[in-house]
């Protein structure tokens, strides 16, 4: 009963010979499907991330600081990924575009750097999620002439004398590699065949490839395996954020007429003054005024969201002072056992990867006798008709699915209403 759509990794290629190579191997090993945008073959760059669990931008002959077909769209994708913390990996041109998207500046370097050469791991690399364990000196393949000035807040991970910026991290989910860590023997041969004049400036490029690749491969594979594991671990969170973030700015307007329904639903929870209420998946905070009114000034109201843009929308609507707002995974709440007396959740159960796990987690943080209210301002049939589809027998909110799932999680369903103008299910924490 998982309504979350399958996710993939969006890979943008700028040249036929500059594919993902070892990156693709690691993603495949982690069970992550790849969706490839081949700009060199005329594929349009997607307008949005869609359901992408990660964004990978490969290298190419273009300059990041000059206009080229797709550049504006790629920068927009990168900024969107950075906003929602979808994992990003940029290689060569992709790294320079990543830096540009974050406010850095790419520019011509001191001349071409082509062939095998060492990079030095920066001190920060030792604690990096990807680069931890990489040796201080690592032989890599260089094939570029441009460089970059890092954006504010970036963490330098590797450098060399001629090009000080060789690898960097932005925040906790985006990495840029100026060098080609992804290469294998097929990649080296493809580069040399595609750019023979440049390859000629590094006479031992192909001959020394087996030796250099033997030294590189264990660290290459470890870095990309860690990236793939991080993508897989965050895939569900990434899908939720990419789904809700573009909708956050208009979320309040979309449900502007539903305020009284939210208030009426909250009243059915039976909260008492001084109680502790949680709105999990609070959106723009439409239920927060009613929750605060029920528990009073002496009570506690918490609003939990996984999407930063939704919390921004809550503040924009003037509701941030009604509750303590938390950024958290609804299925892994940073709350103690029995911490709340009532949980309100509007529509979220259809967007979590495992509804049964969510119900168990919400039971964990609820005190005995605590109330869970699942709500939506329209009924299941009305929503299905609006989207042009029949009722889904696997819908976790269908009573035949919801009742046993609640019971297994420690809840007792005592009210179920699936009307045309609202859906409401009330359950009590029994053990």
KOLDOBA-85357 format. One record per atom (N, C-alpha, C): x, y, z; residue in one letter. Coordinates in steps of 0.1 Angstrom, whole numbers, plus 5000, padded with zeros to 4 digits. Layout:
XYZA ...
END
This chain:
500849885000X 500050005000X 500950125000X 501850134991X 502750254990X 502350344979X 501750464981X 501350544970X 502450634965X 503650624971X 504750704966X 505250654953X 505350744942X 505750694929X 507250644929X 507550554920X 508950504920X 509850624916X 511050624921X 511950734918X 513150684909X 513750784903X 514950744895X 515950854897X 517150834890X 518250934891X 518250994877X 518151124876X 518251194864X 519751224861X 520251174850X 521551194845X 521551284833X 522251394833X 522251484821X 523651474815X 523651424802X 524951414795X 525051524784X 526251574783X 526551684773X 527351634761X 527851514762X 528651464751X 528551314751X 528551244739X 528351104739X 529351024746X 530651064746X 531650994753X 531751014768X 531051114773X 531151154787X 529851104794X 529750974795X 528650914802X 528950894817X 528050834824X 528350814839X 529350704842X 529550614834X 530550504837X 530450444851X 531450464859X 531350404873X 530250454881X 529750584879X 528650634886X 527450544883X 527250524870X 526050444866X 526150304872X 527350244872X 527550114878X 527050104893X 527450214900X 527150214914X 525650234916X 525050314908X 523550344909X 522850214906X 523250144896X 522650014892X 522749914904X 523949904910X 524149814921X 523249844933X 522849974934X 522050014945X 520549994942X 520249944930X 518849934926X 518150064922X 518950164918X 518450294914X 518350304899X 517150314893X 517050324878X 517550464874X 518050474862X 518650594857X 517750644845X 517450774845X 516750834834X 517750934828X 518150914816X 519250994809X 518651094800X 519151214802X 518851324793X 520151354784X 520051314772X 521251324763X 521151454755X 521651564761X 521451694754X 522251694741X 523251614740X 524051604728X 523251544716X 522251474720X 521351414710X 520051484708X 519951604714X 518751684712X 517751674723X 517951584733X 516951574744X 516751704751X 515551754753X 515351874761X 515551854775X 516151944782X 516351934796X 515051954803X 514651854812X 513351864819X 513151994826X 511952034827X 511552164834X 511652144849X 511452024854X 511452004868X 512151874871X 512451854884X 513051724888X 512151614887X 510851634887X 509851524887X 510051444899X 510151314898X 510351224909X 511751184911X 512651264906X 514051224907X 514551214921X 515251114924X 515851094937X 517251154938X 517851184926X 519151254926X 519251314912X 520251404911X 520551474898X 522051464896X 522451404885X 523851394881X 524051464868X 525051554868X 525451634856X 526851594852X 526951544840X 528251504835X 529051614828X 530251584823X 531151684817X 530751704802X 531551794796X 531251824782X 532151934778X 532251964765X 533152064760X 532752214762X 531552234766X 531052374767X 531652434780X 531552574780X 532052644792X 530852684800X 530952664813X 529852694822X 529452834823X 530452924820X 530253064821X 529753124808X 529553044797X 529053094785X 527653024782X 526853094774X 525553034771X 525652924762X 524952814764X 524852704755X 523452644757X 523052564747X 521652504747X 521452424760X 520452464767X 520152384779X 520752444792X 521652534791X 522352584803X 521352644813X 520452734809X 519552794818X 518652694825X 518152594817X 517352484823X 518152404833X 519452374830X 520252294839X 520452374852X 520752504851X 520952584863X 519652584872X 518552584865X 517252584872X 517052454879X 517352344873X 517352214879X 518252204891X 519452254890X 520352254901X 519852334913X 519352444910X 518852534921X 517652464928X 516752404920X 515652324926X 516152214934X 517152144930X 517652024938X 518352074950X 519052184950X 519752244962X 518652294972X 517552344967X 516552394976X 515852284984X 515652174977X 514952064984X 515951954989X 517251984988X 518251894992X 518251754986X 517851744973X 517951624965X 519451604962X 519951484964X 521451474962X 521851504948X 522951574946X 523451624934X 524951574932X 525351534920X 526751504917X 527051574904X 527951664904X 528351734891X 529851694888X 530051664876X 531451624871X 531851714860X 533051774862X 533751864853X 532751984849X 532251984837X 531252094834X 530152094844X 529651974848X 528551964858X 528952024871X 530252014875X 530652074888X 530652224887X 531152274875X 531152414874X 529752474873X 528852404867X 527452454867X 526852444881X 527152344889X 526752344903X 527252464911X 528552494909X 529052614916X 528352734911X 528052754898X 527352874893X 525952874899X 525252764900X 523852764905X 523852804919X 524852784927X 524952824941X 525552954944X 525853034933X 526353164935X 527853184933X 528553074928X 529953084925X 530253134911X 531453124907X 531853174894X 532853084887X 532453034875X 533452964867X 534153054858X 535353014854X 536153104845X 537253024839X 537853084828X 539053014822X 540152994832X 540852874831X 541952854840X 543252894833X 544352844838X 545652884834X 546152804822X 545252734815X 545552654804X 545052514806X 544952424796X 544452294797X 545152204807X 544452134814X 544952024823X 544351894819X 545251814812X 544751694805X 545751584809X 545151464813X 545951354816X 545951314830X 546751214834X 546751164848X 547551264856X 547051284868X 547751364878X 547051354892X 547851384902X 547351364915X 546551484920X 545551464928X 544851564936X 545151534951X 545151644959X 545351624973X 544051644981X 543751554989X 542551554998X 542751675008X 541751755009X 541751865018X 541351805032X 541651875043X 541351825056X 539851785058X 538951865052X 537551835053X 537151705047X 537951655038X 537551525031X 537551415041X 538251415051X 538351305061X 537051275067X 536151385069X 534851365075X 533751375066X 534051375053X 532951395043X 532251265041X 530951265038X 530151145036X 530651055024X 531151125014X 531651045002X 533151025003X 533951125007X 535351125005X 536151065017X 535451035028X 536150975039X 536850855035X 538050835038X 538850715034X 539650735021X 539450835014X 540250865002X 541650905006X 542650855000X 544050885004X 544351025002X 545451075009X 545751215007X 546151254993X 546851154986X 547151174972X 546451074963X 545751114954X 544951024946X 545151054931X 545550954923X 545750974909X 544350974902X 544151084894X 542851104887X 543051144873X 542051134865X 542151184851X 541551324850X 542451414845X 542051554843X 541751574828X 540751664825X 540451694811X 539551824811X 540251934814X 539552054815X 540552174813X 539952284810X 540752414810X 540152524818X 538952504823X 538352604831X 538452564846X 538152664854X 538252654869X 537052734874X 537052744888X 535952814894X 536352874907X 535552974911X 535653024925X 534452974932X 534652914943X 533552844950X 532552944956X 531252904957X 530252994963X 530452994978X 529953094985X 529953104999X 529452975006X 530052925016X 529552815023X 530052675018X 530652675006X 531052545000X 532252495008X 532452365008X 533552295015X 534452235005X 535752285005X 536752224996X 537152085001X 537151994991X 537451854995X 538751804988X 539151864977X 540351824970X 540951934962X 542251944960X 542852044952X 544151994945X 544752084937X 546052064932X 546652204929X 547952204926X 548652334926X 548052424915X 547852374903X 547352454892X 545952494893X 545152404898X 543652424899X 543252394913X 543252494922X 542952464936X 541652404939X 540652424930X 539252374933X 539152244924X 539252124930X 539152004923X 537951924928X 537451944940X 536251874945X 535751954957X 534451964958X 533852044968X 532451984972X 531952034983X 530551994987X 529752114991X 528552114987X 527552224991X 526552165001X 526452215013X 525552155023X 525852015026X 524851935027X 525051795030X 524651695019X 524351755007X 523851664997X 524251694982X 525251784980X 525651814967X 527151814966X 527751754956X 529151744954X 529551774940X 530651844938X 531151874925X 532651824924X 532851754912X 534251704910X 534751764897X 535751844897X 536351894885X 537051784877X 537651684883X 538351584877X 537351464873X 537851374866X 536951264861X 537251134870X 536551134881X 536751014890X 535950894884X 535050914876X 534150814871X 534750724861X 535950754856X 536450674844X 536850534847X 536650454836X 537250324836X 538050314822X 538550194819X 539250184806X 538450224794X 537250194794X 536350224782X 536250384781X 536150444793X 536050594793X 537350654788X 538450604792X 539750664788X 539850654773X 539550534768X 539650514753X 538650604746X 537450624751X 536450704745X 536950854745X 537450904756X 537951044756X 539051064746X 540050964746X 541150984737X 540750984722X 539750894719X 539250894705X 538451014701X 537751074711X 536851184708X 537651314707X 538751324714X 539551444715X 541051414712X 541351374700X 542751324697X 543751434699X 543451564695X 544451664697X 544751694711X 543751694720X 543951714734X 544651594740X 544251474736X 544951354741X 546451354737X 546751404726X 548151404722X 549051484731X 548451584739X 549251654748X 549651574761X 549051464762X 549351374773X 549751234767X 551051224763X 551451104755X 551250964762X 551250964775X 551150834782X 549750814787X 548750894782X 547350884787X 546850744786X 546850684775X 546250544773X 547250444778X 548550454776X 549450354780X 549450334795X 549350444802X 549450444817X 548050424824X 547050414816X 545750394821X 545550274830X 546050154826X 545850034835X 546450054849X 547650114849X 548250134862X 547550234871X 547150354864X 546450454872X 545050414876X 544350344867X 543050294871X 543050194882X 544150104882X 544250014893X 544350084907X 545050194907X 545250274919X 543950344923X 543250394912X 542050474914X 540850394918X 540650274912X 539450204912X 538850184926X 539650134936X 538950114949X 538350234955X 539050344953X 538550474959X 537350524951X 537550514938X 536450554929X 535150484932X 535250354933X 534050274936X 533450294950X 534350324959X 533850354973X 533150484973X 533650584967X 532950714967X 531550704960X 531550644949X 530250634942X 529250534948X 529750434955X 528850344963X 528250424974X 529050514981X 528450594991X 527450694986X 527750744974X 526750834969X 525450764966X 525550644959X 524350564956X 523550534969X 524350494979X 523650454992X 522950574998X 523550694997X 522850815002X 521650844994X 521750834981X 520550854973X 519450754976X 519750634977X 518750534980X 518150554994X 518950595004X 518450625017X 517450745018X 517750835009X 516950965009X 515850964998X 515750854991X 514850864979X 513450894983X 512950844994X 511550874997X 511351015002X 512351065010X 512251205014X 512351295002X 513251264993X 513451344981X 512251354973X 511551234971X 510251234963X 509251324969X 509151324983X 508151404990X 508451554988X 509751584989X 510051724988X 509951784974X 510251694964X 510151744950X 508651754947X 507751674953X 506351684950X 505751804956X 506051834969X 505351944976X 506052084975X 507352084973X 507952224972X 507452314962X 507252274949X 506652364939X 505252404943X 504552334951X 503152364954X 503052454967X 504152474974X 504052534987X 503552674986X 503952754976X 503652894975X 502152914973X 501452814966X 500052834963X 499152734972X 499852674982X 499052574990X 497952644998X 498152755004X 497152825011X 495952865003X 496252924991X 495252964982X 494452854977X 495052734975X 494352624969X 493352574979X 493552584992X 492652535002X 492052645010X 491952765005X 491552885013X 490152865019X 489252795012X 487852785017X 487752675027X 488752605030X 488652485038X 488852505053X 489152635057X 489552665071X 488452615080X 487152645078X 486152595088X 486052445089X 486352365078X 486352225079X 487552175087X 488652235086X 489852205095X 489452225109X 488852335112X 488452365126X 487452265131X 486452235123X 485452135128X 486151995130X 487151965122X 487751835124X 488551835137X 489351945139X 490151955152X 489251935164X 488051995163X 487151995175X 486751845178X 486751755169X 486451615171X 487551545178X 488651605180X 489751535187X 489551535202X 488851625207X 488551625221X 489751665230X 490551755224X 491751805232X 491351885244X 492151895254X 491951965266X 492952075268X 492552185275X 493552295278X 494752235285X 495852285280X 497152235286X 497652105279X 496952055269X 497351935262X 498451955253X 498951855247X 500051855237X 499551805224X 499551885214X 499051855201X 500151855190X 500051765181X 500951755170X 500251755156X 500651845148X 500151845134X 501251795125X 501151665121X 502151605113X 501851615099X 502851685091X 502551725078X 501751845078X 502151945085X 501252065088X 501052155076X 501752135064X 501552215053X 501752365056X 500852445052X 500952585055X 500352625069X 500052525077X 499652545091X 498152575092X 497252525083X 495852555084X 495152505097X 495652395102X 495052345115X 495552405127X 496752475126X 497352525138X 496552625147X 495752715141X 494952805149X 493952725158X 493352625152X 492352545159X 492952465170X 494152405167X 494852325177X 495252415189X 495752535186X 496152625196X 494952665205X 493852695198X 492652735206X 492152625215X 492352495211X 491952385219X 492852365231X 494152375230X 495052345241X 495352475249X 494952585244X 495152715251X 496652755252X 496852865258X 498152925259X 499152835267X 498552765276X 499452675285X 499752545278X 499152515267X 499352385260X 500552395250X 500852285244X 501952275234X 501352235221X 501752305210X 501452265197X 502652255189X 502852145182X 503952115173X 503552105159X 504252165150X 503952145135X 505152085129X 505051965122X 506151895116X 505951895101X 507051925094X 507051925080X 508451875075X 508351805064X 509651755057X 510151855047X 509251945042X 509552035031X 509752175037X 510952225035X 511252365041X 510352465035X 509952455022X 509052555016X 507752565023X 507252455028X 505952455035X 506052525048X 507152505055X 507352585068X 507452735065X 508052765054X 508152905050X 506752965047X 505852875041X 504552915038X 503752935051X 504052855061X 503352865074X 503753005080X 505053035080X 505453165085X 504753285077X 504753265064X 504153375056X 502653395060X 501953295064X 500553305068X 500453355082X 501553385089X 501453435102X 501153335113X 501453205110X 501053105120X 502253045127X 503453095125X 504653045131X 504653065146X 503953165151X 503853195165X 502853105173X 502053025165X 501052935171X 501652805175X 502752765170X 503352635172X 504852635172X 505452535177X 506852505175X 506952425162X 507652485152X 507752415139X 509052335138X 508952215133X 510052125132X 510152065118X 511452055114X 511751985101X 512051845105X 511251745100X 511451615104X 510751515095X 511151395094X 510551285087X 509351235095X 508151235089X 506951195096X 507051055101X 507850975096X 507950835100X 509150815110X 509850925113X 510950915123X 510951045130X 510051065139X 509851185146X 510851205157X 511351325159X 512351345170X 511651375183X 510751285187X 509951305199X 510051185208X 509951205221X 510051085230X 508751005230X 508750885235X 507650805236X 506550875244X 505250865240X 504250925247X 504251075249X 504851145239X 505151295241X 503951375238X 502951325231X 501751415227X 500451345231X 499451425232X 498151375235X 497151365223X 497551435212X 496751425200X 497551455188X 497251385177X 497851405164X 496851425154X 497051535146X 496251575135X 497051555123X 496451495112X 497251475100X 496251485088X 496451585079X 495551605068X 496251565055X 495851445050X 496251405037X 497651335036X 498351335047X 499751295046X 499851145044X 498951065049X 499050925049X 499150865035X 498650945025X 498750905011X 500050945005X 500951005012X 502251045007X 503450995014X 503250905024X 504350845031X 504650715024X 505850665024X 506150545017X 505650415023X 505350425036X 504850305043X 503850345053X 502550355050X 501550395059X 501550325072X 501750195072X 501750115084X 502850165094X 504050185088X 505150235096X 504850375102X 504150465094X 503850595099X 502850575111X 501850495110X 500850475121X 501550425133X 502550335132X 503250285143X 504150395150X 504750475142X 505550585147X 504650685154X 503450715149X 502650815155X 502050755168X 501850625169X 501450555181X 502550565192X 503750555187X 504850555197X 504950685204X 504750795197X 504850935203X 503550975210X 502550895210X 501250925216X 501150865230X 500550945239X 500350885252X 499150795252X 499050695261X 497850615262X 496550695262X 495650665254X 494350745254X 494450865244X 495650875238X 495850985229X 495050965216X 494751075209X 493851065197X 494651095185X 494251015174X 494751045161X 493651075152X 493751195145X 492651235136X 493251245122X 492851155112X 493251165098X 492151235091X 492551335083X 491551425077X 491851465063X 490851495055X 491051555042X 489751635039X 489851755033X 488751835031X 487851785019X 488151675014X 487251605004X 487251455006X 486151395002X 486151245004X 486951174993X 487151044996X 487950964987X 487350954973X 486050934972X 485450924958X 485551054951X 485351174958X 485451304951X 486851324946X 487851284954X 489251304950X 489551224938X 489151094938X 489351004927X 488751064914X 487451104915X 486851164903X 487551284898X 488051364908X 488651494903X 489951454896X 490551354899X 491851314892X 491551214880X 490251184878X 489851104867X 490250954868X 490150904880X 490550764882X 489550704892X 489450564892X 488450504901X 489050494915X 488250454924X 488750434938X 489750324938X 490850344945X 491950244946X 491650154957X 491550024954X 491349924965X 492449914975X 493649964971X 494849954980X 495050084987X 494150184986X 494250304993X 494350285008X 495350335014X 495450315029X 494350375037X 493550465031X 492450525038X 491150445036X 491150355027X 489950265026X 489750195040X 488450195045X 488250135058X 488749995060X 488549915049X 489049775051X 490549765052X 491249865047X 492749875049X 493149945062X 492450055064X 492850145075X 492550075089X 491450015091X 491049965104X 492149865109X 492449755101X 493449665106X 494849725107X 495149825099X 496449885100X 496549965113X 495550035116X 495450105129X 495550005141X 494749905140X 494749805151X 496149745153X 496849715142X 498249655143X 499249755149X 498949885147X 499849985152X 499550025167X 498449985172X 498150015186X 497050125187X 496250135177X 495150235177X 493750155176X 492750225181X 491350165179X 490550275172X 490050235160X 489250325152X 487850335158X 487450465161X 486150475167X 485250575159X 485750625148X 484950705139X 485550705125X 484650675115X 485150675101X 484050735093X 484350845086X 483450925078X 484150955065X 483550895054X 484050915041X 482950985033X 482751115035X 481651185029X 482051255017X 481151325010X 481551394998X 482451515000X 482251585012X 482951705014X 484051695025X 484251575030X 485451555039X 485651405041X 486851375045X 487251245050X 487751265064X 487251175073X 487751185087X 487751045093X 488851015100X 488950895107X 489650925121X 488950885131X 489450915145X 489750785152X 490950785158X 491350665165X 491950695178X 491950605188X 492450625201X 493650525204X 494650575210X 495850495214X 495450405225X 495550275223X 495050175233X 496150105240X 497350095234X 498450025241X 499750055236X 
END
